[in-house]
Amino acid sequence: MSAHAWMPNSPCDTSCVTGGTFRRVSIVRVMLRVLTALVVLLSGLLIVVAKPVLRSNTRHAIRRWFASLVRAFGVRVEVHGDARFQATPGRGVLVVSNHVSWLDSLTLNAVQPMAMVAKLDIKGWPLLGKLISAAGSVFIDRERLTRLPETVSELGEALRNGLAIGTNPEGTTWCGISSGRFRPALFQAALDAGVPVRPVALRYRVADGTTARPAAFVGTEDLVTAMRRVLRLRGLVVEVHVLPEIAPGRADNRRDLALIAEADVAEALGTTVALHKELDFQRA
């Protein structure tokens, strides 16, 4: 399939994630991580099968499962700020975060399970795709722009029904040192539903505070290659910075709303996204 002009592009490639010196675990530890992750993955089948029985406890079971999976890969999660993405239970919220790694969605669901806006190909991932689908996620085909209004309408309805929905508005992954522009299209769903936007900033680092570029999933590499790098890393930490909500009415249109969220995330991370003059009156 050919890409279209709207498709986001990142300058990050494999050279971004292979450079630098990072401590690695032994091959024995890697094998233990793999075995543990496989056990956790297989246990996820129980959640998929038992979802009708779990009912109100499904979210708790899913959160525990994602937390166990992230730990199995040797990753520690640090939450900064309120660990709730939904300040008011039962009120919809659009959660937007920067996009670095295949671990992003797993980490966010380990903090609070939510429906995710995900690439269509993720739906076909073994087991993970089924669990992400079980959380009520919406899959978007970026090759077919004609479906975008339908997706926005679907998201707006879900937000009106009180769901927390997560999305990566950059539309592609970055290495973590710099960030991309937030595409405004899906912010329209929050405006239509009259719900807040919750910016979340994700930072991947190792124990000494260095940005863990090997954790990124960039360029044209395959998922298995990216997973191998994470399995070998020692002391990988994902910082989840839950930032203040952007209340309904603070922005008049989706472009301004995207700019505010983008600037909040960039400020939290200290990354190099150019700020815009249009933000001056919003941040005053």
Backbone bond lengths (Angstrom), bond angles and torsions (degrees), N, CA, C in turn:
res aa  C-N    CA-C-N  psi(-1)  N-CA   C-N-CA  omega(-1)  CA-C   N-CA-C  phi
1 M - - - 1.468 - - 1.525 108.83 -
2 S 1.300 116.00 140.22 1.463 119.83 -179.56 1.517 110.80 -88.79
3 A 1.335 114.68 145.78 1.463 119.50 178.87 1.514 109.02 -80.87
4 H 1.341 117.05 154.39 1.448 121.60 178.10 1.524 109.56 -106.26
5 A 1.313 116.19 171.29 1.467 120.78 -175.00 1.525 112.54 -64.77
6 W 1.354 116.71 -25.32 1.465 119.93 -178.30 1.520 112.08 -75.46
7 M 1.345 116.92 -19.53 1.459 120.72 -174.42 1.528 110.70 -59.40
8 P 1.359 118.26 122.72 1.463 120.15 -179.35 1.530 110.75 -64.22
9 N 1.315 116.03 146.24 1.455 121.70 177.26 1.513 109.52 -126.97
10 S 1.321 115.92 139.12 1.452 121.67 177.26 1.528 108.91 -113.53
11 P 1.324 117.87 139.28 1.464 120.00 176.98 1.523 112.70 -73.46
12 C 1.328 117.67 -9.95 1.467 121.45 -178.69 1.531 110.29 -69.97
13 D 1.340 115.76 137.99 1.453 120.69 175.36 1.523 108.49 -139.42
14 T 1.314 117.20 -168.81 1.463 120.04 -174.86 1.525 112.78 -63.21
15 S 1.342 117.84 -23.67 1.463 119.41 177.69 1.527 111.23 -65.46
16 C 1.329 116.50 -24.90 1.470 120.63 179.44 1.527 111.48 -69.84
17 V 1.322 117.10 -30.78 1.467 120.26 -172.38 1.518 113.24 -102.92
18 T 1.328 117.78 -9.97 1.465 120.17 -178.81 1.523 112.71 -100.99
19 G 1.337 117.28 -11.17 1.458 120.32 179.73 1.518 111.86 -82.06
20 G 1.320 116.26 164.09 1.461 121.22 177.03 1.519 112.14 87.94
21 T 1.322 114.94 165.55 1.467 121.58 179.55 1.520 109.23 -113.13
22 F 1.329 116.04 120.28 1.451 120.92 -179.50 1.530 109.01 -129.42
23 R 1.320 116.08 142.79 1.468 120.91 179.46 1.524 109.29 -68.18
24 R 1.311 115.53 140.17 1.462 120.95 -178.93 1.517 110.96 -124.12
25 V 1.310 115.78 154.20 1.458 120.78 179.15 1.524 109.16 -87.34
26 S 1.314 116.21 166.91 1.460 121.34 -179.99 1.524 110.89 -71.39
27 I 1.328 115.60 163.59 1.452 120.23 178.35 1.524 110.96 -63.32
28 V 1.329 116.76 -30.81 1.472 120.33 177.24 1.522 109.88 -64.21
29 R 1.339 116.63 -44.60 1.460 120.30 178.60 1.528 110.79 -64.25
30 V 1.325 116.87 -38.45 1.464 120.16 177.37 1.521 110.01 -59.54
31 M 1.340 117.13 -45.54 1.458 120.66 -179.10 1.528 111.47 -64.23
32 L 1.324 116.72 -38.36 1.468 120.27 177.01 1.525 110.88 -63.80
33 R 1.327 115.84 -40.07 1.471 119.44 177.92 1.522 110.72 -64.04
34 V 1.331 115.79 -42.13 1.461 119.53 179.90 1.523 110.62 -62.16
35 L 1.324 116.70 -46.77 1.466 120.48 -179.25 1.528 111.49 -62.56
36 T 1.343 115.69 -42.57 1.464 119.76 179.26 1.520 110.92 -63.94
37 A 1.324 116.44 -43.00 1.466 120.72 179.72 1.532 110.40 -63.10
38 L 1.329 117.35 -40.14 1.471 120.67 179.07 1.526 110.99 -63.67
39 V 1.336 116.29 -40.93 1.470 119.87 178.22 1.523 110.30 -62.78
40 V 1.345 116.02 -44.60 1.467 119.66 179.69 1.525 110.18 -64.56
41 L 1.332 116.89 -42.78 1.460 120.22 178.87 1.525 111.23 -58.69
42 L 1.322 116.77 -45.71 1.464 120.36 -179.65 1.525 111.45 -65.49
43 S 1.330 116.72 -36.04 1.466 119.49 178.37 1.522 110.95 -64.92
44 G 1.331 115.76 -22.51 1.458 118.87 177.66 1.509 113.11 -63.32
45 L 1.337 116.59 -23.80 1.460 119.87 176.13 1.519 111.21 -59.20
46 L 1.334 116.12 -34.19 1.466 120.29 -179.57 1.527 110.52 -63.74
47 I 1.346 115.94 -37.88 1.468 119.41 179.87 1.520 110.01 -67.34
48 V 1.337 116.19 -42.73 1.467 119.84 179.47 1.518 110.56 -60.96
49 V 1.342 115.89 -44.40 1.472 120.61 -178.40 1.521 111.55 -70.78
50 A 1.362 115.81 -38.60 1.466 119.96 -173.80 1.522 113.67 -89.57
51 K 1.324 118.49 2.58 1.463 121.22 -176.79 1.531 112.71 -52.59
52 P 1.353 120.48 -44.47 1.472 119.35 179.54 1.523 113.50 -63.11
53 V 1.340 116.39 -27.33 1.464 120.70 -178.19 1.522 110.86 -84.66
54 L 1.336 116.60 -38.19 1.461 120.66 -177.16 1.523 112.31 -65.80
55 R 1.322 116.65 -38.90 1.466 123.21 179.00 1.524 111.60 50.43
56 S 1.332 117.34 -110.45 1.470 120.66 -173.94 1.530 112.52 -66.99
57 N 1.332 117.16 -19.28 1.464 120.05 179.60 1.521 112.61 -90.09
58 T 1.331 116.86 0.49 1.455 120.10 -177.47 1.522 111.67 -59.92
59 R 1.334 117.84 -45.15 1.463 121.72 -178.05 1.519 111.27 -60.09
60 H 1.343 116.70 -42.16 1.462 120.45 179.27 1.527 110.64 -64.63
61 A 1.336 116.42 -42.96 1.467 120.68 179.68 1.522 110.52 -64.43
62 I 1.329 117.16 -40.88 1.462 120.65 179.53 1.526 110.76 -65.98
63 R 1.344 116.80 -41.69 1.468 119.62 178.95 1.525 110.70 -61.68
64 R 1.325 117.13 -45.46 1.455 120.97 179.38 1.525 110.94 -62.32
65 W 1.325 115.98 -38.46 1.463 119.68 -178.68 1.528 110.29 -66.37
66 F 1.334 117.10 -46.62 1.464 120.02 179.16 1.531 110.87 -63.62
67 A 1.335 117.89 -39.39 1.460 121.17 178.28 1.527 110.52 -62.35
68 S 1.334 116.72 -41.11 1.466 120.71 178.92 1.519 111.18 -66.18
69 L 1.331 116.76 -38.02 1.461 120.37 -179.41 1.526 110.66 -67.45
70 V 1.321 116.90 -43.44 1.463 120.33 178.98 1.531 110.15 -61.71
71 R 1.332 116.80 -42.99 1.472 120.43 178.27 1.523 111.09 -63.65
72 A 1.349 116.09 -36.81 1.466 119.97 -179.67 1.520 111.52 -60.25
73 F 1.315 117.09 -32.08 1.463 121.23 178.55 1.530 112.12 -81.41
74 G 1.324 117.29 3.91 1.455 121.13 178.28 1.507 114.12 82.49
75 V 1.330 116.45 23.55 1.464 121.64 -176.08 1.522 110.39 -106.52
76 R 1.325 116.13 134.42 1.465 121.19 174.39 1.525 108.88 -105.86
77 V 1.327 116.70 136.05 1.462 121.91 -178.45 1.525 109.47 -105.56
78 E 1.334 116.17 129.05 1.460 122.59 175.23 1.527 108.37 -115.35
79 V 1.319 117.24 122.65 1.457 120.76 178.93 1.519 108.90 -101.43
80 H 1.325 116.37 125.85 1.462 122.61 177.16 1.527 107.55 -112.55
81 G 1.329 116.41 126.25 1.458 120.29 -175.21 1.524 109.97 94.88
82 D 1.304 115.65 -169.59 1.459 122.08 -178.89 1.521 109.53 -67.33
83 A 1.331 116.53 128.63 1.466 120.75 -178.67 1.519 112.61 -75.76
84 R 1.338 117.91 1.47 1.464 120.51 178.48 1.524 108.93 -101.90
85 F 1.316 115.79 126.93 1.455 119.51 174.19 1.522 110.25 -79.61
86 Q 1.339 116.41 -28.13 1.462 121.86 177.16 1.516 108.61 -99.61
87 A 1.322 117.09 107.19 1.464 119.92 179.89 1.519 110.90 -66.72
88 T 1.325 116.41 -32.36 1.466 121.93 178.86 1.522 108.77 -121.44
89 P 1.342 117.31 112.18 1.471 119.55 179.82 1.524 111.52 -55.90
90 G 1.323 115.26 135.72 1.457 119.62 178.36 1.512 113.85 88.05
91 R 1.327 117.06 -6.15 1.468 120.62 176.20 1.519 108.61 -102.57
92 G 1.308 117.29 128.50 1.453 121.42 -177.77 1.517 112.06 -62.44
93 V 1.333 115.59 151.82 1.458 121.43 176.83 1.521 108.21 -151.86
94 L 1.333 116.07 139.04 1.459 121.70 175.36 1.521 107.46 -97.47
95 V 1.325 116.37 114.72 1.463 122.72 -178.90 1.523 108.39 -95.91
96 V 1.329 117.28 121.21 1.465 120.85 -178.01 1.527 109.20 -120.60
97 S 1.315 116.24 134.76 1.461 120.61 -178.33 1.516 110.50 -139.87
98 N 1.321 115.02 160.24 1.466 120.06 172.38 1.529 109.31 -69.04
99 H 1.322 116.25 159.62 1.465 120.97 -172.42 1.525 109.25 -120.33
100 V 1.330 115.56 115.27 1.462 120.77 -177.12 1.521 111.82 -121.30
101 S 1.318 116.31 -46.16 1.453 120.40 -166.18 1.515 112.69 -139.14
102 W 1.334 115.67 164.89 1.464 120.86 171.12 1.525 110.64 -66.04
103 L 1.328 116.23 -13.88 1.468 121.10 178.21 1.529 113.13 -79.89
104 D 1.334 117.82 -12.87 1.466 120.68 -174.22 1.533 111.99 -53.46
105 S 1.323 116.92 -55.22 1.470 120.96 -176.35 1.520 111.18 -65.32
106 L 1.343 116.79 -37.98 1.464 119.86 178.76 1.525 110.58 -62.58
107 T 1.343 115.63 -43.20 1.463 120.12 -178.47 1.523 111.48 -66.31
108 L 1.322 117.53 -45.24 1.462 120.67 -179.90 1.526 110.73 -61.78
109 N 1.325 117.29 -40.67 1.463 120.31 179.13 1.525 111.75 -71.77
110 A 1.332 117.45 -22.88 1.463 120.20 175.43 1.524 111.12 -73.22
111 V 1.345 116.94 -21.53 1.469 121.35 176.19 1.522 110.12 -88.70
112 Q 1.319 117.05 -50.60 1.464 121.65 175.00 1.528 108.72 -152.08
113 P 1.328 117.61 118.60 1.468 119.90 178.49 1.522 110.79 -59.95
114 M 1.314 114.80 139.47 1.454 120.07 179.91 1.512 109.02 -154.86
115 A 1.302 115.86 161.85 1.459 119.79 170.62 1.519 107.71 -71.63
116 M 1.313 116.94 143.98 1.461 121.00 -179.08 1.528 110.35 -120.27
117 V 1.313 115.33 144.44 1.465 120.22 168.02 1.520 105.67 -89.11
118 A 1.332 115.93 113.90 1.458 120.09 -172.18 1.521 110.83 -128.19
119 K 1.330 115.03 158.09 1.456 119.90 175.19 1.529 109.39 -63.18
120 L 1.305 115.52 146.00 1.458 121.15 -176.17 1.523 112.57 -57.92
121 D 1.344 117.59 -34.79 1.459 119.55 -176.57 1.524 112.60 -68.75
122 I 1.353 118.09 -21.19 1.468 120.93 177.76 1.517 110.49 -64.74
123 K 1.319 117.06 -29.33 1.458 121.06 179.62 1.525 111.32 -58.34
124 G 1.329 116.86 -27.43 1.456 121.09 -178.63 1.518 114.46 -91.33
125 W 1.351 118.36 0.03 1.457 119.92 178.28 1.527 109.61 -64.04
126 P 1.334 118.61 138.23 1.467 121.09 179.32 1.523 111.82 -57.88
127 L 1.296 116.56 123.58 1.463 126.56 176.89 1.520 114.10 61.55
128 L 1.345 117.92 -50.34 1.462 120.20 178.07 1.521 110.72 -55.95
129 G 1.324 116.23 -41.51 1.455 120.31 178.67 1.512 111.97 -60.94
130 K 1.338 116.47 -39.55 1.467 120.29 179.71 1.523 111.55 -67.98
131 L 1.345 116.43 -38.61 1.464 119.75 179.79 1.522 111.48 -70.94
132 I 1.325 116.58 -39.21 1.462 119.56 176.98 1.530 109.61 -65.64
133 S 1.343 116.25 -35.78 1.470 120.15 175.58 1.521 110.69 -67.08
134 A 1.351 116.86 -38.52 1.465 121.05 -178.81 1.521 111.84 -63.46
135 A 1.342 116.64 -24.68 1.470 120.62 178.38 1.529 111.55 -78.73
136 G 1.353 116.74 1.79 1.462 120.66 177.77 1.506 113.66 86.23
137 S 1.319 117.29 24.86 1.460 121.09 -174.99 1.526 112.66 -70.01
138 V 1.324 114.43 157.01 1.463 122.60 178.65 1.526 107.28 -110.81
139 F 1.316 116.81 128.37 1.465 120.95 -178.41 1.520 109.37 -103.04
140 I 1.329 114.78 132.83 1.456 120.31 -176.26 1.525 109.75 -115.71
141 D 1.315 115.32 133.05 1.456 122.02 177.56 1.519 107.98 -94.53
142 R 1.327 116.68 102.19 1.459 120.50 -175.11 1.522 112.62 -72.53
143 E 1.330 116.00 -11.31 1.461 118.84 177.66 1.530 111.53 -83.40
144 R 1.335 116.96 -11.96 1.461 120.44 -176.62 1.525 109.70 -122.84
145 L 1.318 115.51 86.60 1.461 121.04 -178.29 1.520 112.35 -63.09
146 T 1.329 117.25 -22.47 1.461 119.91 -178.08 1.521 111.48 -63.38
147 R 1.334 118.05 -20.03 1.458 121.52 -179.42 1.525 112.75 -89.95
148 L 1.342 117.46 -4.97 1.461 119.99 -175.70 1.527 112.70 -61.79
149 P 1.338 121.28 -46.23 1.470 119.83 177.16 1.526 112.43 -59.02
150 E 1.323 116.77 -36.05 1.466 120.42 178.22 1.526 110.45 -66.28
151 T 1.334 116.46 -40.14 1.464 120.56 178.47 1.524 111.12 -65.50
152 V 1.327 117.47 -43.32 1.472 121.73 178.54 1.524 109.98 -61.05
153 S 1.333 116.93 -42.62 1.462 120.93 178.43 1.527 111.14 -62.95
154 E 1.327 116.17 -41.73 1.466 121.13 178.81 1.522 111.44 -63.76
155 L 1.336 116.42 -41.95 1.459 120.74 178.29 1.525 111.26 -65.65
156 G 1.323 116.59 -42.45 1.459 120.31 179.10 1.514 111.68 -58.90
157 E 1.336 116.92 -42.30 1.457 120.70 179.12 1.526 110.76 -65.07
158 A 1.337 117.25 -41.56 1.465 120.51 178.79 1.527 111.15 -64.41
159 L 1.327 117.04 -39.08 1.469 120.73 178.26 1.528 110.72 -66.21
160 R 1.325 117.07 -39.74 1.472 120.13 177.08 1.524 111.19 -63.22
161 N 1.330 116.30 -27.48 1.462 121.04 179.58 1.524 112.71 -84.42
162 G 1.334 116.73 4.59 1.466 120.09 172.75 1.507 116.15 94.33
163 L 1.330 118.74 12.45 1.452 120.54 -178.79 1.530 111.70 -82.91
164 A 1.332 114.91 150.51 1.461 121.53 166.14 1.524 106.26 -92.40
165 I 1.326 116.69 127.31 1.461 121.53 -177.43 1.519 108.78 -126.84
166 G 1.326 116.19 127.97 1.457 121.16 -179.15 1.506 112.15 -103.86
167 T 1.331 116.12 143.87 1.457 120.81 177.58 1.522 109.92 -149.07
168 N 1.319 115.12 156.00 1.467 122.05 175.77 1.529 108.11 -109.71
169 P 1.326 117.99 92.71 1.466 120.26 -172.22 1.528 115.09 -69.18
170 E 1.341 118.06 -8.88 1.462 118.65 174.26 1.530 110.38 -67.23
171 G 1.333 116.36 -27.70 1.456 120.53 176.36 1.512 115.08 80.99
172 T 1.336 117.20 -7.48 1.454 121.86 177.54 1.523 107.75 -158.71
173 T 1.327 116.82 168.22 1.458 120.59 -175.29 1.530 112.28 -90.97
174 W 1.340 113.86 151.71 1.459 122.38 176.19 1.520 108.31 -127.13
175 C 1.338 116.96 163.58 1.466 120.21 -172.74 1.519 113.89 -76.51
176 G 1.334 118.21 -11.24 1.464 120.53 178.97 1.509 113.84 105.47
177 I 1.329 117.11 -18.34 1.464 120.18 177.38 1.521 110.27 -83.61
178 S 1.311 116.11 -35.80 1.459 121.75 175.19 1.520 109.23 -125.15
179 S 1.328 116.65 166.95 1.457 121.83 -177.71 1.519 109.84 -128.04
180 G 1.334 115.46 160.02 1.453 120.75 179.73 1.515 112.40 -99.70
181 R 1.320 115.76 173.43 1.456 122.28 177.35 1.521 110.08 -71.93
182 F 1.317 116.39 143.86 1.460 121.70 175.65 1.526 108.67 -84.96
183 R 1.317 116.83 116.33 1.460 121.76 177.53 1.529 109.41 -71.53
184 P 1.327 118.88 133.00 1.472 120.86 -170.33 1.524 115.58 -81.93
185 A 1.325 119.18 -13.29 1.470 120.67 -168.16 1.522 113.72 -52.32
186 L 1.337 117.79 -50.95 1.460 119.90 -173.93 1.533 113.20 -75.52
187 F 1.342 117.00 -14.26 1.466 119.48 175.37 1.536 110.58 -65.66
188 Q 1.325 116.55 -21.58 1.456 120.26 178.71 1.521 111.20 -59.32
189 A 1.337 116.94 -32.79 1.464 120.77 -179.62 1.526 111.15 -62.04
190 A 1.343 117.29 -39.39 1.467 120.84 178.55 1.520 110.60 -67.84
191 L 1.345 117.13 -39.14 1.463 120.48 177.67 1.523 110.76 -64.66
192 D 1.341 116.14 -44.18 1.464 120.10 -179.41 1.530 111.97 -63.41
193 A 1.340 116.07 -36.98 1.466 120.58 -176.94 1.525 112.77 -86.48
194 G 1.343 117.11 -12.91 1.460 120.33 -179.00 1.515 113.17 67.82
195 V 1.345 116.58 38.29 1.463 120.82 -178.49 1.528 109.71 -117.04
196 P 1.336 117.77 161.13 1.462 120.58 179.53 1.524 112.57 -75.18
197 V 1.320 114.50 164.12 1.460 122.47 172.81 1.524 107.39 -111.64
198 R 1.329 115.78 133.50 1.466 120.29 179.62 1.534 109.25 -112.07
199 P 1.333 118.62 104.98 1.468 119.85 175.99 1.535 110.36 -74.16
200 V 1.313 115.94 138.88 1.467 122.62 176.30 1.523 108.05 -131.50
201 A 1.315 116.61 128.67 1.465 121.67 -179.72 1.524 109.44 -105.23
202 L 1.322 116.43 126.57 1.462 122.40 179.90 1.522 109.88 -107.57
203 R 1.326 115.99 126.80 1.467 120.75 176.11 1.530 108.94 -125.03
204 Y 1.321 116.16 129.33 1.460 122.38 177.23 1.527 107.99 -103.11
205 R 1.324 116.54 124.93 1.459 119.81 -178.92 1.526 109.81 -144.91
206 V 1.327 114.75 167.86 1.455 121.03 172.55 1.522 108.20 -106.04
207 A 1.327 116.08 -179.09 1.464 120.77 -169.64 1.520 113.59 -57.76
208 D 1.340 118.24 -34.71 1.470 119.77 -177.17 1.523 112.75 -84.24
209 G 1.340 117.95 4.38 1.455 122.41 177.31 1.522 114.40 94.79
210 T 1.342 117.80 -6.13 1.463 121.01 179.43 1.524 111.04 -66.64
211 T 1.327 117.18 137.65 1.460 121.00 176.10 1.527 109.69 -60.06
212 A 1.323 116.09 126.06 1.470 121.61 -176.04 1.522 109.90 -86.13
213 R 1.324 116.18 77.26 1.462 120.25 -179.22 1.526 113.97 -60.13
214 P 1.344 119.62 -31.82 1.467 118.52 178.73 1.530 113.80 -62.31
215 A 1.327 117.81 -15.30 1.468 119.90 178.96 1.522 111.95 -78.90
216 A 1.329 117.36 -12.68 1.463 120.77 -177.79 1.529 110.88 -72.55
217 F 1.320 114.30 156.98 1.470 122.15 179.65 1.517 106.36 -124.52
218 V 1.336 116.48 91.08 1.467 120.31 -169.96 1.521 111.70 -126.23
219 G 1.313 114.18 168.64 1.450 120.06 175.41 1.521 112.73 67.35
220 T 1.314 115.22 -146.31 1.465 120.93 -175.56 1.525 112.53 -104.17
221 E 1.330 117.31 11.60 1.459 119.06 -178.58 1.524 111.15 -67.58
222 D 1.339 115.69 161.65 1.461 120.76 -179.16 1.524 110.55 -91.44
223 L 1.320 115.69 164.61 1.463 122.07 -176.13 1.523 112.02 -62.14
224 V 1.324 117.70 -39.81 1.464 120.89 -177.31 1.528 110.54 -61.70
225 T 1.322 117.37 -41.42 1.468 121.13 178.62 1.528 110.71 -61.66
226 A 1.329 116.84 -44.03 1.464 120.77 179.39 1.531 110.96 -64.95
227 M 1.326 116.41 -38.55 1.469 120.25 178.48 1.526 111.33 -64.59
228 R 1.310 116.80 -39.53 1.470 120.60 -179.48 1.516 111.12 -60.13
229 R 1.332 116.84 -40.40 1.468 119.22 179.82 1.515 110.90 -63.60
230 V 1.331 117.27 -42.08 1.465 120.56 179.17 1.516 110.54 -64.93
231 L 1.324 117.60 -41.91 1.461 121.60 -179.78 1.520 112.10 -60.74
232 R 1.318 117.42 -27.95 1.468 121.26 -177.59 1.523 113.22 -89.80
233 L 1.324 117.72 -16.81 1.464 120.41 -176.20 1.526 111.89 -72.01
234 R 1.323 115.41 140.75 1.464 121.06 174.78 1.525 109.46 -101.56
235 G 1.333 116.62 132.96 1.460 120.91 172.95 1.513 115.63 72.82
236 L 1.347 117.70 31.32 1.467 120.11 179.78 1.527 110.59 -73.32
237 V 1.325 115.23 129.32 1.464 122.22 179.35 1.527 108.21 -125.12
238 V 1.332 116.12 136.12 1.463 120.47 172.13 1.524 107.69 -109.69
239 E 1.319 115.72 116.29 1.461 120.58 175.36 1.531 108.28 -87.72
240 V 1.322 116.04 126.25 1.462 121.91 177.50 1.525 107.16 -110.29
241 H 1.321 116.31 105.44 1.464 121.30 -179.47 1.529 108.27 -97.35
242 V 1.333 115.37 106.11 1.462 121.00 179.72 1.522 107.56 -87.34
243 L 1.327 116.62 109.67 1.465 122.45 -173.00 1.532 110.98 -92.14
244 P 1.318 118.34 164.02 1.467 121.30 -179.65 1.526 112.27 -58.84
245 E 1.329 115.68 146.24 1.455 120.83 177.27 1.526 111.89 -62.12
246 I 1.308 114.82 148.86 1.464 121.36 168.85 1.519 105.92 -98.11
247 A 1.313 116.47 107.81 1.459 121.29 -171.47 1.524 112.08 -69.55
248 P 1.337 116.88 150.93 1.472 119.99 174.70 1.525 110.37 -57.10
249 G 1.304 116.59 137.94 1.449 120.59 179.41 1.508 114.17 95.80
250 R 1.336 117.67 -12.57 1.465 118.79 -179.82 1.521 111.39 -71.37
251 A 1.314 117.01 -28.77 1.466 121.68 177.32 1.521 108.78 -122.68
252 D 1.318 116.29 141.64 1.463 121.18 -177.69 1.519 113.08 -84.95
253 N 1.333 116.50 -20.38 1.460 119.08 -177.26 1.518 109.55 -146.97
254 R 1.327 116.09 168.34 1.461 121.16 -174.13 1.531 112.29 -66.96
255 R 1.316 117.08 -30.98 1.460 119.28 -179.95 1.522 110.58 -65.89
256 D 1.336 117.20 -46.96 1.462 120.16 178.51 1.527 111.27 -64.30
257 L 1.336 116.19 -38.01 1.468 120.32 179.57 1.528 109.99 -63.33
258 A 1.332 116.88 -42.48 1.463 120.86 178.38 1.531 111.24 -64.31
259 L 1.332 116.78 -39.11 1.458 120.71 -179.98 1.525 111.60 -64.53
260 I 1.314 117.12 -40.90 1.465 120.72 179.92 1.530 110.00 -64.61
261 A 1.343 116.31 -47.67 1.465 120.36 -179.88 1.525 111.04 -62.67
262 E 1.324 116.42 -42.25 1.464 121.44 179.33 1.520 111.15 -60.10
263 A 1.326 116.74 -45.21 1.461 121.06 -178.66 1.523 111.36 -67.59
264 D 1.330 117.68 -38.56 1.465 120.57 178.64 1.528 111.38 -62.25
265 V 1.332 116.38 -44.13 1.466 120.50 -179.76 1.526 110.57 -67.54
266 A 1.335 116.75 -44.37 1.464 120.47 179.81 1.528 111.26 -61.92
267 E 1.332 116.83 -38.98 1.470 120.74 179.43 1.526 110.39 -65.74
268 A 1.346 117.13 -40.91 1.460 120.87 -179.99 1.523 111.60 -64.76
269 L 1.332 116.37 -35.29 1.461 120.85 -177.24 1.517 113.35 -91.13
270 G 1.340 116.71 -20.02 1.447 120.05 -174.65 1.509 112.26 70.71
271 T 1.334 116.64 27.97 1.464 120.47 -178.48 1.516 110.98 -89.26
272 T 1.313 115.08 169.97 1.452 121.48 -170.90 1.523 112.27 -97.64
273 V 1.317 115.90 73.77 1.462 121.25 169.28 1.515 106.58 -110.01
274 A 1.323 117.10 125.94 1.457 120.41 -178.46 1.519 110.32 -63.85
275 L 1.338 116.68 130.48 1.450 119.99 175.79 1.529 109.25 -78.13
276 H 1.301 115.43 165.96 1.459 120.40 -172.28 1.523 110.43 -122.43
277 K 1.328 116.20 144.38 1.455 120.12 178.44 1.519 111.24 -59.81
278 E 1.345 115.86 -29.23 1.470 119.29 -178.73 1.519 111.49 -62.69
279 L 1.350 117.52 -18.43 1.462 120.28 -177.64 1.527 112.39 -83.12
280 D 1.311 117.55 -15.80 1.453 119.73 -172.18 1.516 112.18 -56.43
281 F 1.335 116.70 -45.48 1.456 118.76 -177.08 1.519 110.94 -75.16
282 Q 1.347 117.83 -24.83 1.464 120.57 179.77 1.515 111.41 -73.94
283 R 1.346 116.92 -33.49 1.456 120.71 -173.42 1.527 112.19 -97.19
284 A 1.337 116.48 1.74 1.473 119.58 -178.18 1.523 111.04 -69.29
